Amino acid sequence: MNIDTDAFDNVKQFQFYQEKVGEVILNIVRKPAFSKQDAEYLYREVSRSCGDDVRITIRYVDNIPLTARGKYRYFVQGLPIHFSDREGGIVEHVSHDLLA
């Protein structure tokens, strides 16, 4: 995901969130100058990065909470992530902070 674009110029904070295959929610905190044109441009840029098979939803929020350690997370993956091991099996990982 390329987030180094001017499409985020009028966005104060953002966070990509995914909990379903083929769907991504982009939570954004808007700057006062954020406009409909900014939303359209942002949608086009994110859609281009994600591809045609991913549905993008922009959700306006008042703030994006920090983690328990005070960190800011740009991407929250709520799907299990599969890693292949040397034996050809599957190891599944789900972030523990998503389950809490």
C-alpha positions in Angstrom: 0.0 0.0 0.0 1.5 3.3 -1.1 0.6 6.0 1.5 3.2 8.4 0.3 0.8 10.4 -1.9 -0.7 13.8 -1.8 -4.2 12.2 -1.5 -3.7 12.3 2.3 -2.8 16.0 2.4 -6.2 17.0 4.0 -6.3 14.0 6.3 -5.2 14.4 9.9 -5.0 10.7 10.8 -5.8 7.5 9.0 -6.0 3.8 9.6 -6.6 0.9 7.2 -8.7 -1.8 8.8 -9.5 -5.2 7.3 -11.6 -8.0 8.8 -13.1 -9.5 5.6 -11.4 -10.8 2.5 -11.9 -8.4 -0.4 -12.9 -5.4 1.9 -10.9 -2.6 3.4 -12.2 0.2 5.6 -10.2 3.4 5.6 -10.8 5.3 8.8 -9.9 8.9 8.5 -9.9 12.0 10.7 -10.4 14.9 8.3 -8.6 18.2 8.5 -10.9 21.3 8.3 -10.1 21.8 4.6 -11.1 18.2 3.6 -13.6 18.3 0.7 -15.7 16.0 -1.4 -12.9 16.2 -4.0 -10.4 15.1 -1.5 -12.6 12.1 -0.7 -12.9 11.2 -4.3 -9.2 11.5 -5.0 -8.3 9.5 -1.8 -10.8 6.8 -2.9 -9.2 6.6 -6.4 -5.7 6.4 -5.0 -6.5 3.7 -2.4 -8.5 1.7 -4.9 -5.7 1.8 -7.4 -3.3 0.5 -4.8 -5.6 -2.3 -3.6 -6.8 -3.4 -7.0 -10.2 -3.9 -8.5 -11.1 -6.9 -6.5 -11.1 -5.0 -3.1 -14.0 -3.0 -2.0 -12.9 0.2 -0.2 -15.1 2.0 2.3 -14.1 5.4 3.7 -15.3 6.0 7.2 -15.0 9.4 8.9 -14.1 9.2 12.5 -13.3 11.8 15.2 -10.1 10.1 16.3 -8.1 6.9 15.9 -7.1 5.4 19.2 -3.5 4.6 20.1 -2.5 1.1 21.2 -2.0 0.2 24.8 1.6 1.1 24.3 0.8 4.5 23.0 1.6 3.6 19.4 -0.2 4.6 16.3 -1.2 1.7 14.0 -1.7 2.5 10.3 -2.9 -1.0 9.4 -5.1 -3.3 11.4 -5.4 -6.7 10.0 -8.3 -8.7 11.5 -7.9 -11.7 9.2 -5.9 -14.7 10.1 -2.5 -14.6 8.4 -1.2 -17.9 7.0 2.5 -18.7 6.8 3.8 -21.8 5.1 6.3 -23.8 7.2 9.1 -26.0 5.8 7.0 -29.1 5.9 4.4 -27.5 3.6 1.8 -27.1 6.3 0.0 -23.9 7.3 0.6 -21.9 10.4 -2.2 -19.5 11.3 -1.6 -16.3 13.2 -4.1 -13.8 14.6 -2.8 -10.7 16.4 -3.6 -11.0 20.1 -4.5 -7.3 20.4 -7.3 -7.8 17.9 -8.9 -10.5 20.0 -8.9 -8.4 23.2 
